[in-house]
Amino acid sequence: MPSTYTENSDKWKSLADIDFFTHFVKAWIPFNAWYKTYYPALKTDREAINEIKNTANAARNRFLGLLNGANDESEQFRANLAHLHYCLNNIIIENNEQRIYFERFVIEMDRTCLTQRHTYNGINYYVELTLTRNEITRVLATVVNGARRNLLNYNHTEYKLAHLRADRAFGNLSRVQKSFLEEKFNDANPFKPVNLLSANPADSIQVGQYHLINEPTLIYKGVIEMLYNLRNVLFHGQIIPNKDTNTVYEPAYKILRMIVHGL
């Protein structure tokens, strides 16, 4: 016969846990209201987040002030950043097949690299990506020798290196030609991940026991993008609402709350 005391104890333990999912949502609502007011001409959240990351505004000023400050509030902010890094490093959360964490994260899209045209050892290489609504919808790649003979003529609707490597014409290229084409294929990628962690403690920003790169604005962009990604997986029902993921939303909520309080 089950013990009533044990059952009640388990129920009270579950009630004792703080629901940081809900707290994060409550912090996002005023943040959302702020950027809808600050950027009234922008139609989507994504457009607003891009502007928040790339223009001078109260959120950026607040973040950088907390990151670089010397008072207790700044110390707490940096501790929250360290906690977020720790949680994301130990608990895998993905949005659109991209893991959300400090070590390797796509912060923003680079449209300047979509076309790659190079000549190497007398061979002409061409790679072109087409973007539609921030998604790669067409991939072209050609390799032409000095006699203007096509060694490769690749056309696909998805950007996947594995698919290029499986192409028969790619298999017929020399090792050097394959390597150079892959390099240009990677260079064309507009979604390049960035490592926010620093391997050089002497030239870094210390948060807790961790060292971030000494680029405050890039850290700001990265954290705002992570918070937006965490918002998306939560709002779209993709997150598994368990104790592990709840721990991630604790520092995420605290960081967002500290930013919002300065707006």
C-alpha positions in Angstrom: 0.0 0.0 0.0 1.6 3.3 -1.0 2.4 5.8 1.7 0.4 9.0 1.7 3.3 10.9 3.2 5.7 9.8 0.4 3.1 10.7 -2.3 2.6 14.1 -0.7 6.3 14.7 -0.3 6.9 14.0 -4.0 4.1 16.4 -5.0 5.4 19.1 -2.7 8.9 18.7 -4.1 7.6 19.2 -7.6 5.8 22.3 -6.5 8.9 23.6 -4.8 10.8 23.7 -8.2 10.7 27.1 -9.8 9.1 27.1 -13.3 11.7 29.2 -15.2 9.9 28.5 -18.5 7.1 30.7 -17.3 9.5 33.3 -15.8 11.3 33.5 -19.1 8.0 34.1 -21.0 7.1 36.9 -18.5 10.5 38.5 -19.1 10.1 38.2 -22.9 6.7 40.0 -22.9 8.0 43.4 -21.9 11.1 42.9 -24.1 8.7 42.2 -27.0 6.7 45.3 -26.1 9.8 47.4 -26.0 11.1 46.4 -29.5 7.7 46.6 -31.0 7.5 50.2 -29.8 11.2 51.0 -30.6 10.9 49.5 -34.2 7.3 50.1 -35.2 8.0 49.7 -38.9 9.4 46.2 -38.6 6.8 43.5 -39.2 8.4 40.3 -37.7 10.2 39.4 -34.5 13.2 38.2 -36.6 13.5 41.6 -38.3 13.4 43.3 -34.9 16.0 41.0 -33.4 18.4 41.7 -36.3 18.0 45.4 -35.7 18.5 45.0 -32.0 21.7 43.1 -32.7 23.1 45.5 -35.3 22.1 49.0 -34.3 22.7 51.2 -31.3 19.8 51.0 -28.9 18.9 50.8 -25.2 19.2 47.0 -25.0 22.8 47.0 -26.4 23.8 49.9 -24.0 22.3 48.0 -21.1 24.0 44.7 -22.0 27.4 46.3 -22.6 27.2 48.3 -19.4 26.5 45.2 -17.4 29.1 43.2 -19.2 31.9 45.7 -18.6 30.7 47.2 -15.3 32.5 46.9 -11.9 29.6 46.9 -9.5 27.7 44.1 -7.9 25.0 44.1 -10.6 27.6 43.6 -13.3 29.2 40.8 -11.3 25.8 39.1 -11.1 25.2 39.6 -14.8 28.5 38.0 -15.7 27.7 35.1 -13.3 24.5 34.6 -15.1 26.3 34.5 -18.4 28.7 31.9 -17.0 25.8 29.8 -15.7 24.0 30.0 -19.1 27.2 28.8 -20.8 27.6 25.9 -18.3 24.0 24.8 -18.8 24.0 25.0 -22.6 27.3 23.2 -22.7 25.9 20.3 -20.7 22.3 20.2 -22.0 21.7 20.0 -25.8 19.0 22.3 -27.1 18.6 22.8 -30.8 16.7 25.2 -33.0 16.4 24.5 -36.7 19.0 21.7 -36.3 21.5 24.2 -34.8 22.7 23.6 -31.3 22.4 26.6 -29.0 25.6 27.1 -27.1 28.6 29.4 -26.8 31.2 27.2 -28.5 29.8 27.0 -32.0 26.8 29.2 -32.8 25.6 31.0 -35.9 25.0 34.6 -34.7 24.0 36.2 -37.9 23.8 35.7 -41.6 26.6 36.9 -44.0 25.2 37.7 -47.4 28.5 39.0 -48.8 30.0 35.6 -49.4 27.3 33.9 -51.4 29.2 34.0 -54.7 32.7 32.5 -54.9 34.7 32.9 -58.1 38.4 31.8 -58.1 41.1 30.5 -60.3 43.7 28.1 -58.9 46.4 26.2 -60.7 44.7 27.1 -64.0 41.3 25.7 -62.9 38.3 28.0 -62.6 36.0 27.4 -59.6 32.6 29.0 -59.2 30.1 28.6 -56.3 26.8 30.5 -56.0 24.1 30.2 -53.3 20.6 31.6 -53.6 18.7 32.7 -50.5 15.0 32.9 -50.3 13.6 34.2 -47.0 16.8 33.5 -45.2 17.0 29.9 -46.5 19.3 28.5 -49.1 17.2 27.3 -51.9 19.7 26.8 -54.7 23.3 25.7 -54.9 25.4 26.0 -58.0 29.0 24.9 -58.4 31.2 24.5 -61.5 34.8 23.5 -62.1 36.2 24.4 -65.5 39.7 23.6 -66.7 42.0 25.8 -68.9 40.6 24.3 -72.1 37.1 25.4 -71.0 35.9 21.9 -70.4 33.5 21.4 -67.6 34.9 19.1 -64.9 31.9 19.6 -62.7 28.5 21.2 -63.1 26.6 20.9 -59.9 23.0 22.1 -59.2 21.0 21.3 -56.1 18.3 22.8 -53.9 20.0 22.3 -50.5 23.3 23.3 -49.1 24.9 20.0 -48.1 28.6 19.2 -48.4 27.8 15.5 -48.2 25.6 15.7 -51.3 28.3 17.5 -53.2 30.8 14.9 -52.3 28.4 12.2 -53.5 28.2 13.7 -56.9 29.9 11.6 -59.6 31.8 14.4 -61.2 33.1 15.5 -57.8 34.5 12.0 -57.4 36.4 12.4 -60.6 38.2 15.5 -59.5 41.8 15.4 -58.2 42.5 15.6 -54.5 43.6 19.2 -54.8 40.6 20.1 -56.9 38.2 18.5 -54.4 39.9 20.3 -51.5 39.8 23.7 -53.1 36.2 23.3 -54.2 35.2 22.3 -50.7 37.0 25.3 -49.3 35.0 27.7 -51.6 31.8 25.8 -50.9 32.3 26.4 -47.2 33.3 30.0 -47.8 30.0 30.7 -49.5 28.0 29.5 -46.5 26.2 32.5 -45.1 25.6 30.7 -41.8 29.0 30.5 -40.3 29.3 29.5 -36.6 31.3 31.6 -34.2 33.1 30.5 -31.0 32.4 33.0 -28.2 34.9 31.2 -25.9 38.5 32.5 -25.7 41.6 30.3 -25.6 43.6 33.2 -24.4 42.8 34.2 -20.8 45.1 37.2 -21.1 43.0 38.8 -23.8 39.4 37.8 -22.8 36.4 38.9 -20.8 36.0 36.7 -17.7 32.6 35.5 -16.7 32.7 33.3 -13.6 35.4 30.7 -14.3 35.1 31.0 -18.1 36.7 33.3 -20.6 34.8 34.8 -23.5 36.4 36.5 -26.5 37.4 40.1 -26.0 34.7 41.4 -28.4 31.8 42.7 -26.2 29.6 43.6 -29.2 29.9 40.2 -30.7 29.1 38.6 -27.3 26.0 40.9 -27.1 24.9 39.8 -30.6 25.5 36.1 -29.7 23.6 36.2 -26.4 20.6 38.1 -27.9 20.5 35.5 -30.7 20.6 32.6 -28.2 17.8 34.2 -26.1 15.7 34.5 -29.3 16.4 30.9 -30.2 15.5 29.8 -26.7 12.3 31.8 -27.0 11.5 30.1 -30.3 11.9 26.5 -29.2 9.8 27.4 -26.1 7.0 29.3 -27.9 6.8 26.7 -30.7 6.6 23.8 -28.3 9.9 22.2 -29.4 11.5 22.2 -26.0 11.2 19.1 -23.7 9.8 20.6 -20.4 11.9 18.7 -17.9 14.2 19.5 -15.1 17.3 19.7 -17.3 15.9 22.2 -19.8 14.3 24.1 -17.0 17.8 24.8 -15.6 18.8 26.4 -18.9 15.9 28.8 -18.7 17.0 30.0 -15.2 20.1 32.0 -16.3 18.3 32.8 -19.6 15.5 34.4 -17.6 17.8 36.2 -15.3 19.9 37.7 -18.1 16.8 38.8 -20.0 15.3 40.3 -16.9 18.4 42.3 -16.1 18.4 43.7 -19.7 14.7 44.5 -19.6 15.0 46.3 -16.3 17.2 48.8 -18.0 14.9 49.6 -20.9 
